[in-house]
Amino acid sequence: MIKFLKESVLGCVAAALMLPGALAFATILFVITSRYGATPGSPIWNTALNGTPARECLSGTLCAIGIWVLLGVAVGRRYSKADSACPGPFDELRRRTDRATAQLSQIKHSPASAGLRAEAEKHLEHLELLLLIPSQPGLPWLLGTGYLDAWRRLHAVEETLLFLEPDDALLVGAAFSDEGRLEGSSLPQREDFLSRLRLAVFCVSETAACYLRKQPLHEEKQCVSAKAPKNVEEARSALAQVRSAIDDFRDNRREGIVRARNRLFATVVFAGITGCVVLYLAILDGAPKRSIVAVAVFYLVGAMVGLFRQLQIASSSASAGQEDYELGIVRLIFTPQFSGLAAVGGVVLVRLTQAQGTVELSSTFNLHSNTYGLVAAAIFGLTPTLLFSGLQQRTDQYQADLSKSNAGQAPAAPPGD
């Protein structure tokens, strides 16, 4: 029972995205079906729930809260658990953790590496606690920070395995994978890391270096060959340092996506509720029913135009197949909401320019006297997409960076993300 309540509370937090829309929809429904302010021939559903403007707002709020709680319990609960909030990253983390655990268990204990092994085991123990019971609800999974923590700990384990793995062939296989990831990435100092990795592979095995996509420079080979004997431990350190740079690059991109999603989530909720407060004030001030209906129509026109534009952008995005930690869903809800608000504001702005600074809201929000308002709503419905194009481009770049720096196929030994 406690688990269900915790899931439900977190589910309601996730479903808060839909709360502003539910508030507006329910309240307007009570307004347009009430006798108060009705015009001849308009539909009437007059009850104690919508007999006055105050009752309309109160009834709409209570109805929306009921819809919100229902959505949180029925749908939002999945976002409180690791295996269902973002199933793709969870499956990858679970698989990679199992593989790292199996690999560490096959490496013999050594007093020289006891400290590194203890550190890796500590991270794996924490990962097991995070991933072993995926159905356990928690706020970190809802916010996405639980996945970021798990990735960083898993990367620390995999980097440690580069020092502990006794088989040079497996070590070289991991280096080949990192070479491919570096060549496709936009990592700063990428060429320096590639040079360091190739030289380290040559130090570990001169024959294996033949399979690199590009051979180390002759001067670099002479520098390594001059050492007697070659220090393989230094090569391991170089490979681990390259792996750490790649992992940090990818983790920072993931963190950027998650932060953008959480900020956009909060923006949607607070801006939507603010818009609902303005709607309530207009209703309580006695705005005519036809004006409320006109506002709703202008809002819907702008929302539909913005939504179609967002769907067009999403379908043409090169990084559409990359995991976005549900940023796409938040963006899909954000776009029609802000496009609708921009459409309503645009109708007022166009009317102000036509009336040279004076405007009557009763005639502005009137579908009969302001038919061109539909055109203005459609045009201004595109503005949020333009205003937030920078955010879209930045998050798309994060996804593209993750995609380009992905090895595609993991090596058999210490895996690379």
N, C-alpha and C positions, 0 to 999 in steps of 0.2 A: 504493500500500500504506500509506504514512504517513497519507494522507487517510482511508482506511478505518479505520485504528486510532484516529485522533483522533475520527472520528464514533462509533466503537464505545464509546470511553471516555465521551464525552459522553452517548451513548445509555444507558449503564449508570447514569450519574448521574440521567438522567430516569426510568429504570425503577426507581430506588431506592424510589419510591412503593409498588411492588408487593412489595418484598423482605420486609417484616414479614409480610404475608399468606402469601407463599410459605413462609417459615420455619415459621409456625404450622401451615399445612396439611400440609406434608411431614412435620413431626415428629409431629403427631397421627396421621397415617396410619400411620407406622411403629409408634406406640404401640398403636393399637387392633388391629393385625394381628399383634402379637407374642405369643409364648407366655407371656412374663413377665407375671404378674398376670392371666392370662386366667381367665375364668369358664367353666364348662361350657356348651358350645354356642356360644360366641363364635367368630367367624372367626379363623383362625390362618394366618399367612404367616411362619413362623419361619425366618430365615436368619441368616447372619453379620452382616447389617446391623442387625438389631434384636433380638439375643439378650439384651442387657442394657440398662438405662436409658441408660448412657453411649453405647452404640452407637446407640440410638434418636436421641439428640440430635445426635450426630455425623453420622449418615446423613441426618437431616432437614436439617441445616445445609448439607451438601454438595449435596444434591438441590436445595434452595432457591437456592443460589448458581448452580447450573447453569441453573435456570429464569430467574433474574434476568439472567444474562449473555445467555441466548437472547432474552429480551424486549428487552434493551438493543440487541442487534445487529439483531434483526428489526423492532422497532417503535420503540424509543427514538431511533434515529439521525435520524429526521425532525425531532426537536426541536433538533438541533444546527445546522440550516441556516435561513437567513433566509426563504427562499421556502416552506418547509414547516412551520416551527415555528408561525408565525402568518400564514397566507397572505393573510388579509384586509388587515391593516395593510401588509404588504409590497407588495401590488398597488397600494394607494393611494399609498404612498410612491414607488414606481417611476413611476407615472403622473404624479404631481404634480412629481416631479423632472424628468422629461422635458419637461413643459410649462414649468417655470421656466427650464430651460436654453434652450429654444427662444425664449422671450420675451426673455431677456437677450441672446441673440445678435442679435435684431432691433433692439435699442436701440443707437443710434450712440454711439461713444466721445466722451467730453467730458472735458477737463482738470479741470473743476470737480467732476466726479463720479467721478474716477479711483479715489479711496480707497474709496468705497462699492462700486464695481464690483469692485475687487480683493477686497474682503471677501466679496462674494457668490460670486465665482468660486472662492474658496478653500473655502467651504462646499460648493459644488456638486462640486468635485473630491473632497472627502472623501465626499460622498454617493455619487458614482460608484464609489469604492473599496468602499463598504459594500454597494451594491446591484447593481453590475455583474456580480459573480460570486456569485449567490445560493446556489449549491450549496457554497460554501466553508464548512466547519464552524467554529464559534466559540462560546465560552462566553457572550458577550453575547447571542446569540440564544436560548440555552437559558434564561438568566436574564431575558430580556426587556429588558435595559438597552440593547441595540443599537437597538431600535426607539425608545426614548425619546431617545437621542442623535440618531437620524436625524430624528425629528420636530422637535426643537429647532433643528437646523441648517436644515431646510427652512423652518421659520417665520422664521428670521433672513433667509433669502434672499427670501422673499415680502414681508417688511416692507421690505427694501431696495428691492425693485422698486417700491414705492409712491413712493419718491423719484425713481427713475430713469425710470419710465414717462412719456413725453412726451404721450401721448394722454389728454386730460382725460376723455373719454368712458369709457375703460377704468378710469380711476381712480374715477370716479363709480359705475361698475358694481360695483367691489369694495366701495365704501362701502354700496351698497344691500344687498349680501349680509351685511355686518357688522351692518347695522341689524337684519336679520331674526334673526341669531344672538343679538344682544344682547337683543332683546325676548323671546326664548324661554328665556333663560338665567337662572341664579340668581347671576350674577356680582355681587360686592359693588360698590356705587356704579354700578349699572347705569344708573340714570337720568342720572347725571352724564355717563357716557360717551356715552349716546344724544344728549344735548343737544350735547355737543362734536362728535360726528360729524355731526349735522344742520347745525350751524352751519358746519362745514368744507365740507360739500357746497354750501351756499349761497354760500360764498366762492369755490369753484371754478367753479360755474355756477348762476346764479339760476334759469334755466329748468329745470335738472335737479332742483333742490330741490323743484319742484312734485310730483315723483313719490315723494317721501318719504312714509312712512306717517303722519308727523306733522310739521307745519311748525315751524321754529324760532320762538321768541318774537319779538314785534315789536321789543322793546328790543335783542335780540341782533342782529337784522337791521340795525337802525340803527347799532349799534356797528361792524359789518363794513362797511356802506355808507359810513361816515364816512371810511374809509381811502381815500386817493387816491395811487397805485392800490392795489387790493386785493393783498395779499401771498399769492399762491397757495402759496408755499413753506411759509408758516406753516400753511396748511390741510393740506398734505401731512404735515407733522410731527404735526398733531393726528390725522389719519387713521392714521398709522403707530403712534402711541401707543395709540390705541384697539385697533388690530389686535394689538399686542403684549400688551395686557391680556387680550384674548380668548384668544390663543394660550397665554399663561402659565397661565391658568385651566384650559384643557383639558389642557395638558401635566402640570400638577400632579395632575389627576384620573387621568390615565393612570399616572403614577408611583405614586399611591396604590394603584391596582389591582395593578400589578406587584409592589409591595412586599408587599401583603397575600398575593398568591399565593406569593411566595418564602418568607415567614414560615410560612405554612400548610404549605407543602411540607416545610420543615425540621421542623415540629412533628409532622407525620404520620410521618416517618421515625424520629425519635428516640423518640417515644412508642410507636410500634409495636415497635421493637427492645427497648425497656424491657419491654414486655408479654411479648415472647418470652423475655427473660431470666428473668422470673418463672415462665413456663411451664417452662423448662428446670430451674429450681431445684426446682419441684414434682416433676417427673419423676425427677430425680436423687435426691430425698429419698424416693422410693418411693411416690408417690401411686398409689392403686389405678386400674386402667384405667377402671372405671366412673365414677370421679370426673373423670378427664380427658375422658371422653365427655360427661359432664354439663356440664362447663365449656364444651366446644365447642358443645353444643346451646344453652345459655343465651346464649353469645356470638352465635350465628347468629340467634337470635330477636331479640335487641336490634339486631343489624346490619340485619336486614330491616326492622324497624319504623322505624329511623332513616333507612334508604335510601328507603323509601316516602314518609316525611315530607319528605325533601329533594327528591325528585322532584316532590312536590305543590307545594312552595314555588317550585321552579325553573319549573314550568309556568305558574304564576300571576304570575311576575315581570314587571313592566311593561317592564323593560330587557333582556328575554331576547334580543332581536335585536342588541344592542350588543356590539361586540368586547370580550372580557374577558381576552384574552391567556392563555387556557387556565386561568383561575381556576376555571371551572366544573368542569373535569376534576379538579383537585386537591381541590375541595370534595366532589365526588362520591365520591372515594376516601377522603377524610378522615371523612365522616359515618358510614359503616358501621363503620369501625375504632373510632372513639371511642364510638359507640353500643354496640358489642359489649363494650368494656371497661367502660362505665358499667353495662351490664346485669349483668355478672358481679359488679361491686361492689355493685349494688343488691340482688342475691340475698343476698349476705352481710349487708348492712345490714338487710334485712327479717328475716332469720333471727336477727340479734342482738336486735332488738326483741321477737321472739316468745319467745326464750330468756332474756330479761332479763339480757343481758350475757355469757352463756356460750353458746358455739356449737361444735359439732363439724363440722369441714369435711367429714368423711366422710359425714355425714348431710345436710349442706347441699348438697353437690354430689352428689346422688343423685336420679335421675329418678323413682324409685319412692317414696321417703320424702318428697320435697320437690316434689310436683307443682305446688304454688302458686309455685314458683320461676320457672316459665315466665311466669306473669302478672307477677311482679315484674320479670323481664327485659324483657318487652314495655313496661312502664311506664317503667322507667329508660332504655330505649333511646331515649326521646324527649328526655332531658335534655341531651345535647350540642347538639341543635338549639336548645334554649332558652338554654343558656349562651353559645353563640356567635351568638345572634341579633343582637347589637350589631355584630359584624364583618360579618355578612351585610347588615344594613341600611346600614352605612357604604359597603361596596363597591357595593351596589345604588344608593346615592345618587350615587356617583362615575359609574356608568354612566348614570344618569338625567341627570346634569349634562352629560355628553358628548352624549347624545342631544338634549337640549333646546337646547344651544348649537350644534347642527349646522345649517348653512344648508340642508341637504337637496340643493340643486342648486348646484354650484359656478358662479361667474360666469365670464365669458370672460376676464377679466383680473384682475390679481393674485389668485390663488385664495385663498379662505379655508377653513381647515380646520373 
